[in-house]
């Protein structure tokens, strides 16, 4: 079971960028529960999608984060 304390706990460091790795849980557009273990730079260690059709094939992307931008709040 996933708890909010699990998401705040650091589960190691990314092999690519050395950023902390966190456990995340969200709901996708189709209502599936998505669990992932990834760093804050978007490098995934693993991803699990619950309630998804078993025939559906997901091809992992090599570079998921292409741009992160910031803006000044008024």
C-alpha positions in Angstrom: 0.0 0.0 0.0 1.2 3.5 -0.9 1.3 6.1 1.9 2.1 9.8 1.7 5.2 9.1 3.9 6.5 6.8 1.1 6.5 9.6 -1.4 8.5 11.9 0.9 11.1 9.2 1.6 14.2 9.2 -0.6 14.7 5.7 -2.2 18.2 6.2 -3.4 19.8 8.4 -6.1 19.5 8.4 -9.9 22.3 6.6 -11.8 22.1 9.2 -14.6 22.0 12.5 -12.7 22.5 11.6 -9.0 19.2 13.4 -8.0 17.1 11.8 -5.2 14.6 9.1 -6.2 11.0 9.2 -4.9 8.0 7.0 -5.1 5.0 8.7 -6.8 1.3 7.8 -7.2 -1.1 9.5 -9.5 -4.2 8.8 -11.7 -3.8 9.1 -15.4 -6.3 10.5 -17.9 -8.1 7.1 -18.2 -8.5 6.6 -14.4 -5.6 4.1 -14.1 -3.5 4.3 -10.9 0.1 4.9 -11.9 3.0 4.1 -9.5 6.5 5.1 -10.4 9.9 5.3 -8.8 11.7 8.2 -10.4 14.0 11.1 -9.8 12.8 14.7 -9.9 14.6 15.1 -13.3 12.2 12.6 -14.9 14.5 9.5 -15.1 12.3 6.5 -14.2 13.7 3.4 -12.4 10.3 1.7 -12.8 6.7 2.4 -13.6 3.6 0.3 -12.9 0.1 1.0 -14.2 -2.7 -0.7 -12.3 -6.0 -1.7 -14.0 -4.6 -1.3 -17.5 -5.4 -3.7 -20.3 -2.8 -6.5 -20.2 -2.6 -6.5 -24.0 -1.6 -2.8 -24.0 2.1 -2.4 -24.7 4.0 0.6 -23.4 7.3 1.5 -24.9 9.5 3.4 -22.5 10.8 6.8 -23.7 14.5 7.4 -23.6 14.3 11.1 -22.6 10.9 11.9 -21.0 11.7 15.4 -19.8 12.7 17.7 -22.7 12.1 21.1 -21.2 11.4 22.5 -17.7 10.6 26.2 -17.6 10.0 28.7 -14.9 8.2 32.1 -14.8 8.0 35.0 -12.5 4.7 35.3 -10.6 3.1 38.8 -10.6 
